[in-house]
Each structure stands twice: as structure tokens, then as C-alpha cells.
């Protein structure tokens, strides 16, 4: 529960319900379909954890694809890496982007105006399946897999196979993977589904205060494995790339986020496989 000062923006787009509210504890907050997406106070926990483990693991991430991420914070973190020459962001809902630019500009911090950024309004699944380009890193920052929600087919075997096809030979992908506690089966199913596609797969989690949960992330790699890097490796890479303005992520955090509770590790082998015919859903 969050104490609300005022409702700043509220709209039903063609895709989802969008709300921007001001709260007492977290400041401005973006809510999609009734679920908290980002807040000014703690968004960096999520966005830095989503982006930097795979970006630092890749030796030279020049071309990056982001699916989702309408508020622009994932794009912001990607563009902090000076190796990036092009970052394509594909989001289905132009209204999320418009309201984020107007009411939450702190989240993108000028990323949409960066010359390396290319914004495409389209269905992420259709874009990937028709794409003829190759990418070094692909980041999936979409809403939770809710039944009838816009992200329900962005967590399936067929989708991850399509992603693998447009990754370069040493490419890496990562996706947000829901709460490791409130939706453990969904998290472990995403892990097992990606494991079915990639030889190198891993998962990690971090505490997101406004979500009131440890939040999961899963990656699949055709090349380097983020988990193989230690804190000194990460700090060296961040220093080389002059990426010293992080609020959350560094070498110590990198090692820490890969430590999962024993209970969750055991559950990783008990999930299912999500397919287009039988997707996985997070409890609403």
C-alpha cells in the first residue's frame, strides 16, 4: 500500500491503463494496469540490475535492442555505456512514452534525445520475428505476464527462440522475470523456458522497495556468462567505461545478486515450460 498525495495523470490507452501519481514515500510513480512500474525514489534498483550485469559481461556491446521500457530508464542506463553505437527501443504504447516524457522526465534523463537512440512504436514480438538485424544485447523490459495483458506472449519458448535468432554469436539477452516469492512458479518457469533455448542461462534477484519483493531477472547467453565475473572484473569494466554514476550497481552488488535463497534454488527445477499454447501467468 502506498500513501497517495494526488493523481497527476490517468488514461486508458489502446493497450492498458496508465496512471501517474504522487506518493508520500516514493515521490512520482508510474502505474500500468494497476501495477507499480517505476518510482522516482527507487527505480534505479530495478533498471541498473536489469541492464548492467549483461552489458558489462559483453566485451563490446555496440548494438542494443530494448523491448518495452516505455518510461525510458532502461534506455538511459544502456546509453551510459560508451561502447553503444545504436540502441533501438521498441514499445507498444506511445501513450506511456508521452506521459513519461511530460510527467516523469527524470526517468529517461534525456535518453530519448540521444542521437544513438531509435524509438519504434510497435508490438515487440512482431518486431523481433520480422527483424533481419543482429544485436549484441537484447533487454526485455515489459509488463508482467498477466492473462490478457500486453506481455503474455513475451515470456514463451517461441519468443525466446526468435530472440536467439537475432543475437550475434556472442550476444546476451535478459528479461525481467517477476517476483521470486509472490510468483515463484512464474519466475522458475521463465528460467526453465530460457534454459531450453540457451546453453548458458542464469538468474538473479534484487530487492525493489516499491514492489515490496525480491525481483527476479533471467538471462540467456550465446557468449560470455555474467555470473562468471567477480567484483573486481565488474569494477574494472565500469571504470574503463567511465560508468561511475551508478546509484546501485557495482562489483559487490554484482556478486550479491546471484546469491539466491536455497528454497528458490530448489524451486528452479520445478517450474514448467511456457509456450504460446500454454503461457505462464503472474497472479494478478
C-alpha positions, 0 to 999 in steps of 0.5 A: 500500500502506498500513501497517495498525495494526488493523481497527476495523470490517468488514461486508458490507452489502446493497450492498458491503463496508465496512471501517474501519481504522487506518493508520500514515500516514493515521490512520482510513480508510474502505474500500468494496469494497476501495477507499480512500474517505476518510482522516482525514489527507487527505480534505479534498483530495478533498471541498473540490475536489469541492464548492467550485469549483461552489458558489462559481461559483453566485451563490446556491446555496440548494438542494443535492442530494448523491448518495452521500457516505455518510461525510458530508464532502461534506455538511459542506463544502456546509453551510459555505456560508451561502447553503444553505437545504436540502441533501438527501443521498441514499445507498444504504447506511445501513450506511456512514452508521452506521459513519461516524457511530460510527467516523469522526465527524470526517468529517461534523463534525456535518453530519448534525445540521444542521437544513438537512440531509435524509438519504434512504436510497435508490438515487440514480438512482431518486431523481433520475428520480422527483424533481419538485424543482429544485436549484441544485447537484447533487454526485455523490459515489459509488463508482467505476464498477466492473462490478457495483458500486453506481455503474455506472449513475451515470456514463451519458448517461441519468443525466446527462440526468435530472440536467439535468432537475432543475437550475434554469436556472442550476444546476451539477452535478459528479461525481467522475470517477476517476483521470486516469492509472490510468483515463484512458479512464474519466475522458475518457469521463465528460467526453465523456458530460457534454459531450453533455448540457451546453453548458458542461462542464469538468474538473479534477484534484487530487492525493489522497495516499491514492489515490496519483493525480491525481483527476479531477472533471467538471462540467456547467453550465446557468449560470455556468462555474467555470473562468471565475473567477480567484483573486481572484473565488474569494477574494472569494466565500469571504470574503463567505461567511465560508468561511475554514476551508478546509484546501485550497481557495482562489483559487490552488488554484482556478486550479491545478486546471484546469491539466491535463497536455497528454497528458490534454488530448489524451486528452479527445477520445478517450474514448467515450460511456457509456450504460446499454447500454454503461457505462464501467468503472474497472479494478478 
